[in-house]
Amino acid sequence: SATNMRTSQQRLSFFQSEILALARKCDTFAAQHPAQTIFHQARVVDLWALFPCFCVNPVDVSESFPQLAQTLVRAVGDTRYPQLVTNICGGLKTLASGISERGNEMENGERDMKTMAQLSPKILPPLFKLVETLQGTTD
């Protein structure tokens, strides 16, 4: 169906090169125009809200996720945008669940699982640290 075709052609590389490039421009503009900071920071968050959509059956996990993972780790630690954590975690859950469910059924299934397994030790510690920090503020 058209829906399946559309969701099966997601590219993490497009999110990285196009969507995040636009988010960076909005962030830069926010820093340069203090009177419009809130507006442009909201656009950054809106653009990042697209991340989970790109995590539904992407066709380029093993090629694009290693570079994107570094960006995700930096974004999780960006104190100016705490709202990004929810979108990033949602996207990672969607990505991991999809790869796990499809496993060897998909063309690059085994390779994608290996990529996620290799990158998990780099992605998870910053998330755990964030959780510890948040727990420390609520005690």
Buried (B, 14 or more C-beta within 10 A) or exposed (E): EEEEEEBEEBBBBBBBEEBBEEBEBBBEBBEEEEEEBEEBBEBBBEBBBBBBBBBBBBBBBBBBBBEBBEBBBEBBBEEEBEBBBEBBBBBBEBBBEBBEEBEEEBEBBEBBBBBBEEBEEEBEEBBEEBEEEEEEEEE
